[in-house]
Amino acid sequence: MKENNLVFRTTTDMPSVSGDWEIFWSWAFEFIIDGEWGSETSGPLDQYHHSGRYRRNILTSEEEEDFEAIKGNDITVKSYKVESRITSRFAHTTVKSSVVNSGSSAQSIGFNVQIPKRAFINNFTMNVNGITFVGSVKEKTVARNLYSQARARGKAAGIVRTNSQAMETFKTEVHVPPGSKVEFELHYQEMMQRKLGVYKHTLHLQPGRLVPLLQVDVYIFEPKGIKFVTASSTLGEQFSELTRITHTKEKAHIVFKPSLQQQRKCENCTDSAVDGVFTINYDVERESNAGELQVSDGHFVQFFAPSDLSPLSKNIVFVIDVSGSMWGLKMKQTVEAMKAILSDLLPDDSFSIIDFNHNVRCWSEDLVQASSIQVDEAKKYIQSIKPNGGTNINEALLRAVQMLVRASNQGLIDPSSVSMIILVSDGDPTVGEIKLSTIQKNVKRVMREEFSLFSLGIGFDVDFDFLERIAMDNRGVAQRIYANHDAAEQLKTFYSQVSSPLLKTITIHFPENTVSNVTQNRFDKFFSGSELIVAGKLQPSDLTSLQSFTTASAANMDLNIQIEADITELDSVLSTHQHSLTGFARQMWAYMTVNQLMAERSLASTSTKKRRITQRIVALAVEHQFVTPFTAMLVEGEDEGKAERLIADSPRDSKHGCCSATAPLSGPPSVQRLLYANPPWVQPTPTPTPKEASGVHESIIPGHITIVDSDPHFIIHLPKSKMDICFNIDSKPGHILNLISDPGTGVTVNGQLVGAKKMKNNKINTYFGTISIYSKTDGVQVIVGTNRIDLMEGKNNHSFSWGATAELALNRMRVTILKDEHVTVTIDGKISVMVLLHRVWKKHPVQVDFLGIYISNDNKYSTQVHGLIGQFAQEPKVKVFDMQEGTDPKKKVATMEVKGNKLAVTRGWQKDYRRDKKQGSDVYCWFIHNNGKGFIDGSYTSYILPQLDSFLTSL
């Protein structure tokens, strides 16, 4: 059986009447599926297998044929244009070709284009001597019936097959008289997949002739910004300098436009050198680990691709086919790849190897740590394998699952780790259980929810449909490995895509009654460099913004992230960009839904379920004009009022590669509770009353708060005395000041100073640029900076930006980030600190971004607590007397008696910035001069520490 793609073929009969050309159109248009049209009748999986139905994905290298874009010697290509518009990872590509029959007799003109396998053709038009034929997608049997009405007027057939690893071929031919001009236009759409940190857009350029006008335009629009964009090709060195890239923050335009002379294979050649793959690589800017939520055209799309997280440890069982068919190059490449893969294992990973032919052997019966010694032993074992015998896939997979189950039952698997089986095979089972549906059921029965199975099919003999079904059925994906010189690289590339899991059990929720028809929103794992995407429809409402909530588990940390998007903002932006796709969200949602339904259909156990899913696929594909295995494109034209019809359809080989969202569609999205509420003391200070503003020393800070903000100004609240005491610390940029040091609870809070951009009044003002909250008991440190928030726990280091609201739980520590506002850190529910972010104008001549610290006086420290703030947990006795009018009526002066010292103090005010970060609220307090001397223990210099996690030594 051959692998099928999309083909048109047309014929035109041109009799001569009275010496003039009178054109009688006799069109037929047909796609051949190995001699028969597919039916919707479905039976058990193995009936499909043995009838050859699922065998459509099997190729042999002999069946591949050379791709030729244009046939016929006397055909002139006037122009060949390719345009791609990529908006928010969704690409719409148009290929146009204008061709003339420049010969002296009638002949066939072909238009052949290679398109990515993941793409859906969604339009095709053809103009022949002024008569236009326009395509429309219909349910396959409907299109077939309409086509059969025209079949008697002409006869044509075509066949298509794949001839590259990632492309499939669209072909059409039309037979026309001399001088005829034919214009072809093909449209297809696809969603960009992020792999290893890159989106790759591939265009196969093969005009087939030297072309006076040959041009490629790729327009990229990414609302959050483009991180980088590059272009490369396999066309040859002579084209390397001809690509022009224009790149702004949100937009990129890539142009490739070789002249006629530049297209020649040599200076005087008449053959075109333009024959190869033109590739665009790019990635987008990400403000935070929360992802990007976009709303457009009544639909939404959320992209989630966090980074700066420590990888989860892995437990991997490699299951390798060593049957006789693996002899030679396949085994050599597999051994080469496995040795490299084993070298990439981390010391915290555990692994084993099972190799199988008619027998099953285990390198180790149990998982072992990936130490250098064990890895070297495993490499020697792999190197010694000699392929022979049959293929017992069933027993090999069951042994792999048993190995993981045993390790889990014995408590040898870290609950936060990721467990997976990677199967590498090149053929069908021939020994033991050979019934594919039974093998699938056997594995599914013993597989645990926390395990995943990835299938790699080497070469063209393997039943890829079976490998794909068994992987999807067990939370994994399948990938075909092409058995050629770079098979080892293909294996290593696949492994690199799954070698760094960052998150597990990810769910993306939306508030109830705000969205519907949500695509897959629960994901088993997230791998570094990839991306999770959820799309859906908006429910009619009066809301002006849409919220989403993402929950996930990282290395020893639980995440709960909230973001929102304006419902109308993006549409306004798109309307101003000439080359953006205004309907991208709608089409992307349909594209994802159709792909997921096809995956769900492949796992359906009964013909009734299959039929029901197929109906949904057809309805969506017709509405959104996608050519799928269950729809066809009917091409119709008008000639003197008589409709002419042509037809095409596309059975597809759904090789989605790694980590795509191919699991069955989930049910209604779960409703997520609101994020962690801030403690009452975090709420803003109310505006002072006239009595308070007049200087009566009553505290106006709710919930007993101590504040350190601005330059840095300390406001110490003394609840027993019902007063607030202020002092400044004038230190140097880079100094680390201790605020709280409590060996009893194991908590220390330190702040590092940053200086203003230049001096003012011969003095550099200093502010806190970094705050560290460290719990020695938990081994967790939170470092809050003006650009990001780092959470460190042992070898794990997670980073988050200020760009999203999030709640993070790490051991007993809970961290809440309120977007661009503040971070609250709570330890064991007893000690709580809020860090407030102050952003300034980037081009401000003096000021820099800085942080304020707000600490509850209700924190429960031990009796050992100290620090510039901590020492006042045991409140000293304070007496203010001899109050007098100062030079400023609002700034009275007095004497303060504290800690045996008599201090001259001034009634003044400092700022609480929780309500208004620009103006602040006035907090009235008694101000102590000289860096708090006499009020704090010792000198402020005694509180300067060497590191952010240091504790204070005895004063």
Beta strands, then each sheet from edge to edge (+ up, - down):
strand 1: 6-7
strand 2: 16-17
strand 3: 20-21
strand 4: 75-87
strand 5: 90-101
strand 6: 107-116
strand 7: 120-128
strand 8: 131-139
strand 9: 167-176
strand 10: 181-191
strand 11: 194-195
strand 12: 198-205
strand 13: 213-221
strand 14: 226-233
strand 15: 243-247
strand 16: 251-256
strand 17: 276-284
strand 18: 292-296
strand 19: 299-304
strand 20: 314-321
strand 21: 350-356
strand 22: 360-362
strand 23: 368-369
strand 24: 418-425
strand 25: 451-458
strand 26: 478-481
strand 27: 501-509
strand 28: 515-516
strand 29: 522-527
strand 30: 532-538
strand 31: 545-554
strand 32: 557-566
strand 33: 631-639
strand 34: 642-649
strand 35: 705-709
strand 36: 713-718
strand 37: 723-728
strand 38: 736-742
strand 39: 747-755
strand 40: 766-775
strand 41: 780-785
strand 42: 788-793
strand 43: 796-801
strand 44: 805-810
strand 45: 813-818
strand 46: 822-827
strand 47: 831-838
strand 48: 850-856
strand 49: 878-884
strand 50: 893-898
strand 51: 901-912
strand 52: 921-928
strand 53: 944-945
sheet 1: 1+ 9+ 6-
sheet 2: 2+ 3-
sheet 3: 15+ 16- 13+ 4+ 5- 10+ 7- 8+ 33- 34+
sheet 4: 11+ 12- 17+ 14-
sheet 5: 18+ 19- 30+ 28-
sheet 6: 22+ 21- 20- 24- 25- 26-
sheet 7: 22+ 21- 23+
sheet 8: 29+ 27- 31+ 32- 44+ 45- 46+ 47- 48+ 35- 36+ 37- 52- 51+ 50- 49+
sheet 9: 43+ 42- 41+ 40- 39+ 38- 53+
end
